[in-house]
Amino acid sequence: MAHTSAAQSEPSGSAPVIEVRMVTVAFGGLLALRGVDLDIMPGERLAVIGPNGAGKSTLFNVIAGDIAPTAGKVAVKGQDCTYRPSRHRPRLGVARTYQKARTFDGLTVRDNIYLALAGHARRHRALWRSSVDARMRSTAANVAETVWLAGQLDHPAGQLAHGQKRQLELGMAIATGPDVMLLDEPASGLSRGERERLIEVLESLAPEVTLLLIEHDMDVAFRIAQRVVVMADGETVTAGSPAQVQKDTNVHRIYLGTEATA
């Protein structure tokens, strides 16, 4: 399979906010990533797609700091983060979500957002409620409205539907005011209406926020992304606008085993 570096199709201008250079990940004898290059520019909305086993989740977890690469380099805002753990990323303005929503089910929606804010501010107090101020209350209310949970602020997170939990986790990430958001299959398990709400929320993000999402839902990926990177067999195969990727014969072969049709 021909290897096309995704970095080759980046827009020119400022320095990348995330740089991936020749990243390889080996699990025993299995090569999950094979020398992947990728640049993500400030404010870019990038989707990484590919069939199961393509390596996209491994790439995502390397960028997020959950997996250390076997070889290569990852930099965030010019800082080498290759072997720094995931907890270092928020200090650089990076927030992420997971395939399975991670919320504090015994706490209310409001308190979940408070905890995200307190963690971002590194407020380590035993009685953390005493540190809640007017700014935090206002932020929690605004975030809940943004992610369609204004009416559930005082509901325990454990009582939310699956889609609402995904909305809450996204809200917790938004609350920290990140420069970069890493979203791991945000549309997974959502209904049609919930997917539409997700798209609306992501489209409402400030234009300077950089967005990287791994997504199986092509409708979500193509509607949100300005650029799409396609992976297969641990490599980047092609990259371009959603329209370009939809017409690419390599992409059609990967997904369908056929050439692109008119």
C-alpha positions in Angstrom: 0.0 0.0 0.0 1.4 3.4 -0.9 2.1 5.5 2.1 1.1 9.2 1.9 2.2 11.4 4.7 -0.7 13.4 6.1 1.7 16.2 6.8 2.1 16.8 3.1 -1.4 18.2 2.8 -1.3 20.7 5.7 -2.3 24.3 5.2 0.6 26.7 5.3 1.0 29.3 7.9 1.7 29.1 11.6 3.4 26.2 13.3 1.5 23.0 14.0 -0.1 22.8 17.5 0.4 19.0 17.3 3.3 17.3 15.5 3.6 13.6 15.0 6.9 12.4 13.4 7.6 8.9 12.2 5.6 7.4 15.1 5.8 3.6 15.3 4.0 1.4 17.9 4.7 -2.3 18.2 2.7 -4.6 20.4 5.0 -7.6 20.4 5.3 -8.7 16.8 2.3 -6.6 15.7 3.0 -3.2 14.2 -0.1 -1.0 15.1 1.5 2.1 13.7 4.2 2.3 10.9 6.1 5.5 10.8 3.1 7.9 10.9 3.6 11.6 10.2 0.8 14.1 11.0 0.6 17.9 11.6 -2.5 19.5 13.1 -2.6 23.3 12.7 -4.1 25.8 15.2 -7.9 26.0 14.8 -8.0 23.1 12.5 -10.9 20.6 12.6 -9.4 17.2 11.7 -11.0 13.8 11.6 -9.1 10.5 11.4 -11.1 7.6 9.9 -10.4 4.1 8.8 -11.6 0.5 9.2 -11.2 -1.5 12.3 -7.6 -2.2 13.0 -6.4 0.7 10.9 -4.4 2.2 13.8 -6.4 5.3 14.4 -7.2 4.6 18.1 -3.6 3.8 18.7 -2.5 7.1 17.1 -5.1 9.0 19.1 -3.8 7.4 22.3 -0.2 8.2 21.5 -1.2 11.8 20.9 -3.2 11.9 24.2 -0.3 10.3 26.1 -2.0 7.0 27.0 0.4 5.0 24.9 4.1 5.6 24.5 5.4 5.0 21.0 8.0 2.5 20.2 9.8 5.0 18.0 9.1 8.5 16.8 8.2 11.9 18.3 5.0 13.7 19.5 5.1 17.4 20.2 2.3 19.7 21.5 2.8 23.4 21.1 6.4 22.8 20.3 7.0 20.8 23.5 8.3 17.2 23.2 5.6 15.1 24.8 6.6 11.7 23.4 7.1 10.0 26.7 5.1 12.4 29.0 2.0 10.9 30.5 -1.6 11.9 29.7 -1.9 14.1 32.9 0.7 16.5 31.3 -1.6 17.3 28.4 -4.1 19.5 30.2 -1.3 21.8 31.3 -0.7 22.5 27.7 -4.4 23.3 27.1 -5.4 19.9 25.8 -8.7 18.3 26.8 -10.0 14.9 25.7 -13.0 12.6 25.9 -13.2 8.8 25.8 -15.1 6.1 23.8 -17.0 5.3 27.0 -18.1 8.5 28.9 -16.2 9.0 32.1 -18.4 10.9 34.5 -18.9 10.9 38.3 -22.2 9.2 38.4 -22.9 9.9 42.1 -22.5 13.6 41.6 -24.9 16.0 39.8 -24.2 17.4 36.4 -23.3 20.7 38.0 -20.8 19.1 40.4 -19.2 17.2 37.5 -18.5 20.4 35.7 -17.3 22.0 39.0 -14.8 19.1 39.4 -13.5 19.6 35.8 -13.0 23.3 36.6 -11.4 22.6 39.9 -9.1 20.0 38.4 -8.0 22.4 35.6 -7.3 25.1 38.2 -5.5 22.5 40.3 -7.6 23.3 43.4 -6.8 20.5 45.7 -9.1 21.0 48.7 -10.8 18.5 50.9 -14.0 20.5 50.9 -13.8 21.5 47.3 -17.4 23.0 47.4 -15.9 25.8 49.5 -13.9 26.9 46.5 -16.9 27.3 44.2 -17.2 31.0 43.2 -19.5 33.0 41.0 -17.3 32.5 38.0 -17.5 28.7 38.3 -21.3 28.8 38.9 -21.7 30.9 35.7 -19.4 28.7 33.7 -21.3 25.6 34.8 -24.6 27.1 33.8 -23.2 28.2 30.4 -21.6 24.9 29.7 -24.7 23.0 30.6 -26.7 25.1 28.2 -24.1 24.6 25.4 -24.3 20.8 25.7 -28.1 20.7 26.0 -28.1 19.9 29.8 -29.4 23.1 31.3 -32.5 21.4 32.6 -30.4 18.6 34.2 -27.9 20.6 36.2 -29.0 19.2 39.5 -29.7 15.6 38.3 -27.2 12.9 39.3 -25.0 12.0 36.3 -25.8 8.4 36.9 -29.4 9.0 36.0 -28.6 10.5 32.6 -29.2 8.6 29.4 -26.2 7.4 27.4 -26.2 10.3 25.0 -26.6 12.8 27.8 -23.5 11.3 29.5 -21.6 11.9 26.4 -22.8 15.5 26.3 -21.8 15.9 29.9 -18.3 14.6 29.3 -18.0 16.9 26.3 -19.2 19.8 28.5 -16.5 18.9 31.2 -13.9 19.2 28.5 -15.3 22.4 27.1 -15.5 23.9 30.6 -11.7 23.9 31.0 -11.4 26.3 28.0 -9.0 24.1 26.0 -6.9 25.1 23.0 -7.1 21.6 21.7 -9.8 19.0 22.1 -9.3 15.3 21.4 -12.5 13.4 20.9 -12.5 9.6 20.9 -15.5 8.5 18.8 -17.9 11.1 20.3 -20.9 9.9 18.2 -20.6 6.3 19.4 -24.0 4.9 20.5 -25.8 8.2 19.9 -29.3 8.4 18.3 -29.9 10.5 15.2 -31.1 13.4 17.3 -28.2 13.1 19.7 -25.8 13.1 16.8 -27.3 16.3 15.5 -26.9 17.9 18.9 -23.3 16.8 19.0 -22.6 18.3 15.6 -24.3 21.6 16.7 -22.1 21.7 19.8 -18.9 21.1 17.9 -19.8 23.6 15.3 -20.4 26.2 18.0 -16.8 25.9 19.4 -14.7 29.0 19.0 -12.8 29.0 15.7 -9.4 29.1 17.5 -10.1 25.7 19.2 -8.2 22.9 17.5 -10.3 19.7 17.2 -9.1 16.2 16.5 -11.7 13.4 16.4 -11.5 9.7 15.8 -14.9 8.7 14.4 -16.6 5.8 12.7 -19.7 7.8 11.9 -18.9 9.2 8.5 -21.7 11.8 8.5 -20.4 13.3 11.7 -16.7 13.2 10.5 -17.4 14.7 7.1 -19.7 17.5 8.5 -17.4 18.6 11.3 -13.9 18.2 9.7 -12.1 20.6 7.5 -9.6 17.9 6.7 -9.9 14.1 6.9 -7.0 11.7 7.3 -7.6 8.1 6.3 -5.7 5.3 7.9 -5.2 1.6 7.0 -2.8 -1.1 8.3 -1.1 1.4 10.7 -0.4 4.0 8.0 -1.9 7.2 6.7 -3.2 6.5 3.2 -4.5 9.8 2.2 -5.6 13.2 3.5 -7.7 16.0 2.2 -11.0 17.8 2.4 -14.1 15.7 3.0 -15.1 16.0 -0.6 -11.6 14.9 -1.8 -11.6 11.9 0.5 -15.1 10.8 -0.5 -13.9 10.7 -4.2 -10.5 9.0 -3.4 -10.2 5.6 -5.1 -7.9 4.3 -2.3 -10.6 5.1 0.3 -13.2 3.3 -1.7 -10.9 0.2 -2.0 -10.2 0.3 1.8 -13.9 0.5 2.8 -15.7 -1.2 -0.1 -13.1 -3.1 -2.1 -14.3 -1.1 -5.2 -13.3 1.9 -7.2 -15.0 5.2 -6.7 -18.1 5.7 -8.8 -19.5 8.9 -10.3 
